[in-house]
Amino acid sequence: MSRLAENLTSVKARIALAAKNAGRDPESIQLIAVSKTKPVEDVYAALESGQRDFGENYLQDALQKIQDIQTRDVIWHFIGPIQSNKTRSIAESFDWVQTLDREKIARRLNDQRPEDMSPLNVCIQINLDEEESKSGIVLEQALALGKLVETLPRLRLRGLMFIPAPQENSAARLETCQRAQQQFQEFKQEFPDCDTLSLGMSSDLEEAIAAGSTMVRIGTDIFGERH
Ligand SMILES: *Cc1c(COP(=O)(O)O)cnc(C)c1O
């Protein structure tokens, strides 16, 4: 087995174990392989191992890979900051956008989503710790943005996405992930059709699943360190 295939197998085993420990069905947790900065060959290798969902942060880099691959059954998730002059490429090339945090971007993505594609799946990014340097909005703003997204026919509201600040120990990570879950539950009261809590990266995969994450985004532990 290649190194990458081994890594994928081990990440899936971690997901299965964390799910079991939480009394959850492992199938209820979707794995997004975050291939940002990695060559297209790595994406092919992961595809050969059965991975279908990939996350990318840097648009130019991502568009090149999407063009190179052109395999129908790859599902591409945009998980980086969105500049408003880049929305057209995102709307035309991705299946999901997980970093929506403002109205103007929502309207542009809706207007630019091609008619022959299914609606763009959208998660709103929450800034859990209200750090000024980070993207994302607070829950109250997300509720207002969610209401707008529901009126936009070319977007489909799926849930919330979180990038918690790094924590020193597992107990702190779990506490943070549980706060994210609480906010997701409040959000779901307004938007009961939402099914996605995108939470958990290489360093907090177990805690995220314990807290009820339905989608984990794993880069380093699949593709290795980024340089
Ligand atoms: C880079 C990135 C990840 C993956 O992080 P790892 O720690 O490498 O697993 C997940 N989500 C987002 C939004 C990222 O930017």
Ligand as a Chemical Component Dictionary entry (heavy atoms), coordinates in Angstrom:
data_LIG
# 
_chem_comp.id                   LIG 
_chem_comp.type                 NON-POLYMER 
_chem_comp.pdbx_formal_charge   0 
_chem_comp.three_letter_code    LIG 
# 
loop_
_chem_comp_atom.comp_id 
_chem_comp_atom.atom_id 
_chem_comp_atom.alt_atom_id 
_chem_comp_atom.type_symbol 
_chem_comp_atom.charge 
_chem_comp_atom.model_Cartn_x 
_chem_comp_atom.model_Cartn_y 
_chem_comp_atom.model_Cartn_z 
_chem_comp_atom.pdbx_ordinal 
LIG C1 C1 C 0 -6.044  23.294 6.019  1  
LIG C2 C2 C 0 -7.430  23.139 6.455  2  
LIG C3 C3 C 0 -7.903  21.929 6.970  3  
LIG C4 C4 C 0 -7.039  20.704 7.193  4  
LIG O1 O1 O 0 -6.180  20.921 8.266  5  
LIG P1 P1 P 0 -5.185  19.771 8.779  6  
LIG O2 O2 O 0 -4.782  20.248 10.115 7  
LIG O3 O3 O 0 -4.047  19.730 7.814  8  
LIG O4 O4 O 0 -5.922  18.500 8.819  9  
LIG C5 C5 C 0 -9.245  21.844 7.304  10 
LIG N1 N1 N 0 -10.084 22.889 7.166  11 
LIG C6 C6 C 0 -9.659  24.075 6.683  12 
LIG C7 C7 C 0 -10.632 25.181 6.529  13 
LIG C8 C8 C 0 -8.324  24.235 6.332  14 
LIG O5 O5 O 0 -7.934  25.430 5.867  15 
# 
loop_
_chem_comp_bond.comp_id 
_chem_comp_bond.atom_id_1 
_chem_comp_bond.atom_id_2 
_chem_comp_bond.value_order 
_chem_comp_bond.pdbx_ordinal 
LIG C1 C2 SING 1  
LIG C2 C3 SING 2  
LIG C2 C8 DOUB 3  
LIG C3 C4 SING 4  
LIG C3 C5 DOUB 5  
LIG C4 O1 SING 6  
LIG O1 P1 SING 7  
LIG P1 O2 DOUB 8  
LIG P1 O3 SING 9  
LIG P1 O4 SING 10 
LIG C5 N1 SING 11 
LIG N1 C6 DOUB 12 
LIG C6 C7 SING 13 
LIG C6 C8 SING 14 
LIG C8 O5 SING 15 
# 
